């Protein structure tokens, strides 16, 4: 039986093709593109639901967990510092336990609904969007004082979808696009993005509109996406849990001089997961793996020195398999007891870790 999400994607492709036809007028084209964007988002959401893993076991309700979760839910999106963060730490069994081991929390960041929606659309299509996002991260400002940015993007059919997503969500405004032809830069239209080419690049000239969303597309989308998947899965199964994002911390200076951040940290019952999210390329020579190991081992040493009792800590890195060799990443991380996860594996791995 063909999944419903695949059928919706077929409808998306058909509408997008119709909107690209030259005889379609501007107003109708705009309406079709808006309809295609909505159907594409619905298809992605349906695919998430189709891939849910059921969690089937009994769990006692801890009122402290519920109180901490409610405080996190009620706090406004954006950066969270004291006194709001201190109130959450005081109510939280997870953060309170870490605090009593000498770990101080500096700030956290709560993603907004808009950021959540954008990260879902990127995450559900990361395989085709990954090289395009990587190119956007290398954008340059046009002129010292100007507001325009330029990015040289590989010519892909998916580029039309990404640009439409960015514009619809208010990330940026496209000013113009150019391609090289016979040694000159000439105008390029969006409807010409009908092929994938390894040799052709599109020079996109744009104006950024939202700093927070721009930061999200630079790489924070993966942390937001991972948080959404874990939150969605546990919520759907009505399980009591704590889950936080971009939580900056500092370890006891007399033990390990380290300050870092939990991209995503969560606890359910007697299990804690600490997730680091890497949306770019991990480079052995640059010391990326050594840095991950240093931070993880420093935190482990603090936890072991203070004793973890019956709490089990699991450490993971979610990475982009289209920019990294999965076997190499898994091998490097395994040396330090860290699990390597592709975005498509987050739901199943977290289900196994949190609900063994």
C-alpha positions as CSV (number, residue, x, y, z in Angstrom):
1,X,0.0,0.0,0.0
2,X,1.4,3.4,-1.0
3,X,1.9,5.7,2.0
4,X,-0.4,8.7,2.1
5,X,2.6,11.0,2.4
6,X,3.9,9.7,-1.0
7,X,0.6,10.5,-2.6
8,X,0.7,14.0,-1.2
9,X,4.2,14.5,-2.6
10,X,3.0,13.4,-6.0
11,X,0.3,16.1,-5.8
12,X,3.0,18.6,-4.7
13,X,5.1,17.8,-7.7
14,X,2.1,18.0,-10.1
15,X,1.0,21.4,-8.8
16,X,4.6,22.8,-8.8
17,X,5.0,21.7,-12.4
18,X,1.8,23.4,-13.4
19,X,2.9,26.6,-11.7
20,X,6.1,26.5,-13.8
21,X,4.3,26.5,-17.1
22,X,4.8,29.8,-19.1
23,X,1.1,30.2,-19.9
24,X,0.1,30.3,-16.3
25,X,-0.6,33.9,-15.1
26,X,1.2,35.6,-12.2
27,X,-1.7,35.6,-9.8
28,X,-2.6,32.0,-10.5
29,X,1.1,31.0,-10.3
30,X,1.4,32.6,-6.9
31,X,-1.8,30.8,-5.7
32,X,-0.5,27.4,-7.0
33,X,2.9,27.9,-5.3
34,X,1.2,28.7,-2.0
35,X,-1.0,25.6,-2.4
36,X,2.1,23.5,-3.2
37,X,3.9,24.8,-0.2
38,X,1.0,23.9,2.1
39,X,0.7,20.4,0.6
40,X,4.4,19.8,0.9
41,X,4.3,20.7,4.6
42,X,1.3,18.4,5.1
43,X,3.1,15.6,3.3
44,X,6.2,16.0,5.6
45,X,4.0,16.0,8.7
46,X,2.1,12.9,7.6
47,X,5.4,11.1,7.0
48,X,6.4,11.9,10.6
49,X,3.2,10.4,11.9
50,X,3.5,7.3,9.6
51,X,7.0,6.7,11.0
52,X,6.1,6.9,14.7
53,X,7.4,4.2,17.0
54,X,4.9,3.2,19.6
55,X,6.2,3.2,23.2
56,X,4.3,0.7,25.3
57,X,5.0,0.5,29.0
58,X,3.7,1.9,32.2
59,X,5.3,4.9,33.9
60,X,4.4,6.5,37.2
61,X,3.6,10.2,37.0
62,X,6.2,12.3,38.8
63,X,4.6,15.7,39.8
64,X,8.0,17.4,39.9
65,X,8.6,16.4,36.3
66,X,5.2,17.7,35.3
67,X,5.9,21.0,37.2
68,X,9.3,21.5,35.5
69,X,7.8,20.7,32.0
70,X,5.0,23.2,32.6
71,X,7.5,25.9,33.5
72,X,9.5,25.3,30.3
73,X,6.2,25.2,28.3
74,X,5.1,28.6,29.7
75,X,8.3,30.5,29.4
76,X,8.5,32.8,26.3
77,X,10.6,31.6,23.3
78,X,14.1,33.0,23.0
79,X,17.0,33.2,25.4
80,X,16.3,32.2,29.0
81,X,18.4,33.4,31.9
82,X,17.9,33.8,35.6
83,X,15.6,34.2,37.3
84,X,13.4,32.2,34.9
85,X,16.2,29.6,34.4
86,X,16.8,29.3,38.1
87,X,13.1,28.7,38.7
88,X,13.1,25.8,36.1
89,X,16.3,24.4,37.6
90,X,14.7,24.4,41.1
91,X,11.6,22.6,39.9
92,X,13.4,20.2,37.6
93,X,14.6,16.8,38.9
94,X,17.1,16.6,36.1
95,X,18.6,20.0,36.3
96,X,18.4,20.0,40.0
97,X,20.4,16.8,40.1
98,X,23.1,18.2,37.9
99,X,23.2,21.4,39.8
100,X,23.8,19.5,43.1
101,X,26.8,17.8,41.3
102,X,28.3,21.2,40.9
103,X,27.2,22.0,37.3
104,X,25.9,25.6,36.9
105,X,23.5,26.6,34.1
106,X,24.1,29.9,32.4
107,X,21.3,30.2,29.8
108,X,19.1,28.2,27.5
109,X,17.2,28.9,24.3
110,X,13.7,27.9,23.6
111,X,12.6,27.6,20.0
112,X,9.5,29.4,18.8
113,X,6.7,27.7,16.8
114,X,7.9,29.4,13.7
115,X,11.4,28.0,14.2
116,X,9.9,24.6,14.9
117,X,7.9,24.7,11.7
118,X,10.9,25.8,9.6
119,X,13.2,23.1,11.1
120,X,10.7,20.4,10.5
121,X,10.4,21.3,6.8
122,X,14.2,21.3,6.5
123,X,14.7,18.1,8.6
124,X,12.1,16.1,6.7
125,X,13.9,16.9,3.4
126,X,17.5,17.3,4.7
127,X,18.9,14.8,2.1
128,X,18.1,17.0,-0.8
129,X,18.5,20.3,1.0
130,X,21.8,19.6,2.8
131,X,24.2,20.7,0.0
132,X,22.1,23.8,-0.6
133,X,22.1,24.8,3.1
134,X,25.8,24.2,3.2
135,X,26.3,26.7,0.3
136,X,24.1,29.3,2.0
137,X,26.2,29.1,5.1
138,X,29.1,30.4,3.0
139,X,27.1,33.6,2.0
140,X,29.0,36.8,1.8
141,X,27.9,40.4,2.3
142,X,27.8,42.5,-0.9
143,X,29.8,45.6,0.0
144,X,31.0,46.7,3.4
145,X,27.9,48.6,4.4
146,X,25.3,47.0,2.2
147,X,22.4,44.8,3.4
148,X,22.5,42.5,0.4
149,X,24.1,39.0,0.7
150,X,25.3,36.7,-2.1
151,X,25.5,32.9,-2.1
152,X,26.8,30.6,-4.9
153,X,24.4,27.6,-4.8
154,X,24.5,24.4,-6.8
155,X,21.8,24.2,-9.4
156,X,19.3,21.7,-8.0
157,X,15.6,21.2,-8.6
158,X,15.2,21.4,-4.8
159,X,16.6,24.9,-4.8
160,X,13.2,26.3,-5.9
161,X,11.6,24.6,-3.0
162,X,14.2,25.9,-0.5
163,X,13.9,29.5,-1.8
164,X,10.1,29.3,-1.6
165,X,10.4,28.0,2.0
166,X,12.8,30.8,3.0
167,X,10.6,33.5,1.5
168,X,7.4,32.1,2.9
169,X,8.9,31.8,6.4
170,X,10.4,35.3,6.3
171,X,14.0,34.2,6.4
172,X,15.1,36.3,3.4
173,X,13.9,38.2,0.3
174,X,15.4,37.2,-3.1
175,X,16.6,40.3,-5.1
176,X,17.8,38.5,-8.2
177,X,19.6,35.4,-9.5
178,X,22.3,35.0,-12.0
179,X,24.1,32.1,-13.8
180,X,27.2,32.1,-16.0
181,X,26.7,31.8,-19.7
182,X,29.5,32.2,-22.2
183,X,31.7,33.8,-19.6
184,X,29.1,36.4,-18.4
185,X,26.6,36.5,-15.5
186,X,23.1,36.6,-16.9
187,X,19.7,36.6,-15.2
188,X,18.2,33.3,-14.1
189,X,14.6,32.5,-13.4
190,X,13.3,30.2,-10.7
191,X,11.1,28.2,-13.1
192,X,14.3,27.1,-14.9
193,X,15.4,25.0,-11.9
194,X,14.3,21.8,-13.5
195,X,17.5,19.8,-13.4
196,X,20.4,18.9,-11.1
197,X,23.8,19.9,-12.4
198,X,27.2,19.3,-10.8
199,X,28.8,21.9,-12.9
200,X,26.4,24.8,-12.8
201,X,25.9,27.3,-9.9
202,X,23.3,29.9,-9.2
203,X,24.4,33.2,-7.8
204,X,21.6,34.2,-5.4
205,X,21.5,37.8,-4.3
206,X,19.2,38.3,-1.3
207,X,18.4,40.4,1.7
208,X,18.1,38.8,5.1
209,X,14.9,39.5,7.0
210,X,15.1,37.7,10.3
211,X,18.3,37.2,12.3
212,X,17.0,34.4,14.5
213,X,15.7,32.4,11.5
214,X,19.0,33.0,9.6
215,X,20.8,31.6,12.7
216,X,18.5,28.6,12.5
217,X,19.2,27.9,8.8
218,X,23.0,28.2,9.6
219,X,22.8,25.0,11.5
220,X,20.6,25.4,14.6
221,X,17.7,23.8,12.7
222,X,19.1,20.4,13.5
223,X,18.9,21.0,17.3
224,X,15.4,22.3,16.9
225,X,14.5,19.3,14.7
226,X,15.9,16.7,17.1
227,X,14.1,18.4,20.0
228,X,10.8,18.3,18.0
229,X,11.1,14.6,17.2
230,X,11.8,13.6,20.8
231,X,9.1,15.9,22.2
232,X,6.6,14.7,19.6
233,X,7.2,11.1,20.3
234,X,7.0,11.3,24.1
235,X,4.1,13.6,24.0
236,X,2.1,11.4,21.7
237,X,2.6,8.5,24.1
238,X,1.6,10.7,27.1
239,X,4.8,10.0,29.0
240,X,6.2,12.3,31.7
241,X,9.5,13.7,30.7
242,X,11.8,16.7,30.8
243,X,13.4,18.1,27.6
244,X,15.5,21.3,27.2
245,X,17.5,22.9,24.3
246,X,20.7,24.9,23.9
247,X,21.4,24.7,27.7
248,X,24.8,26.3,28.4
249,X,26.6,25.0,31.5
250,X,29.8,25.3,33.4
251,X,31.4,22.4,35.3
252,X,33.1,22.7,38.7
253,X,36.4,24.5,38.1
254,X,38.2,22.5,40.8
255,X,37.4,19.3,38.8
256,X,37.3,20.0,35.1
257,X,37.6,23.5,33.7
258,X,35.0,23.2,31.0
259,X,32.0,25.2,29.7
260,X,29.8,23.9,27.0
261,X,26.2,23.4,25.9
262,X,23.7,20.6,25.7
263,X,22.1,21.1,22.3
264,X,19.3,18.8,23.5
265,X,19.1,17.2,27.0
266,X,16.2,15.1,28.3
267,X,15.2,12.7,31.0
268,X,12.5,10.1,31.4
269,X,12.4,7.9,34.5
270,X,16.0,6.9,35.2
271,X,17.5,7.7,31.8
272,X,19.1,10.9,30.6
273,X,20.1,11.6,27.0
274,X,22.6,14.3,26.0
275,X,22.5,15.1,22.3
276,X,25.0,17.2,20.3
277,X,23.9,18.2,16.9
278,X,26.3,18.7,14.0
279,X,24.7,19.9,10.8
280,X,28.0,20.5,8.9
281,X,31.1,18.5,8.0
282,X,33.1,16.9,10.8
283,X,36.8,17.2,10.2
284,X,39.3,15.0,11.9
285,X,42.3,17.2,11.1
286,X,40.4,20.3,12.4
287,X,39.9,18.5,15.7
288,X,36.1,18.3,15.6
289,X,36.1,14.8,17.0
290,X,38.7,15.6,19.7
291,X,36.6,18.6,20.8
292,X,33.4,16.5,21.0
293,X,35.3,13.8,23.0
294,X,36.9,16.5,25.3
295,X,33.5,18.0,26.3
296,X,31.8,14.6,26.7
297,X,34.6,13.1,28.8
298,X,34.8,16.2,30.9
299,X,31.1,16.0,31.8
300,X,31.4,12.2,32.4
301,X,34.2,12.7,34.9
302,X,32.1,15.2,36.8
303,X,29.1,12.8,36.9
304,X,31.3,9.8,37.9
305,X,33.0,11.8,40.6
306,X,29.7,12.8,42.2
307,X,28.0,9.5,41.5
308,X,25.0,9.0,39.2
309,X,23.1,6.6,41.4
310,X,20.6,4.6,39.3
311,X,20.5,7.3,36.5
312,X,21.8,6.1,33.2
313,X,23.4,8.8,30.9
314,X,23.6,8.3,27.2
315,X,25.6,10.6,24.8
316,X,24.8,11.0,21.2
317,X,25.8,13.1,18.2
318,X,23.3,13.7,15.4
319,X,25.2,14.4,12.1
320,X,24.5,14.9,8.5
321,X,25.4,11.7,6.5
322,X,25.4,13.6,3.2
323,X,28.4,15.6,4.3
324,X,30.2,12.9,6.3
325,X,31.2,9.3,6.0
326,X,28.8,7.4,8.3
327,X,31.3,4.6,9.1
328,X,34.1,7.1,9.9
329,X,31.8,9.2,12.1
330,X,30.5,6.2,14.0
331,X,34.0,4.8,14.5
332,X,35.5,8.0,15.8
333,X,32.6,8.6,18.3
334,X,32.4,5.0,19.5
335,X,35.9,5.3,20.9
336,X,34.5,7.6,23.5
337,X,31.2,5.8,24.1
338,X,29.2,8.3,22.0
339,X,26.5,7.1,19.7
340,X,26.3,8.4,16.1
341,X,22.8,9.1,14.8
342,X,21.5,10.2,11.4
343,X,18.5,12.5,11.4
344,X,16.3,9.7,10.1
345,X,17.3,7.5,13.1
346,X,16.6,9.9,15.9
347,X,13.1,8.7,16.7
348,X,14.0,5.0,16.8
349,X,17.3,5.5,18.7
350,X,15.7,7.8,21.3
351,X,12.8,5.3,21.8
352,X,15.4,2.6,22.5
353,X,17.4,4.8,24.8
354,X,14.6,6.4,26.8
355,X,12.3,3.3,26.8
356,X,14.5,0.2,26.9
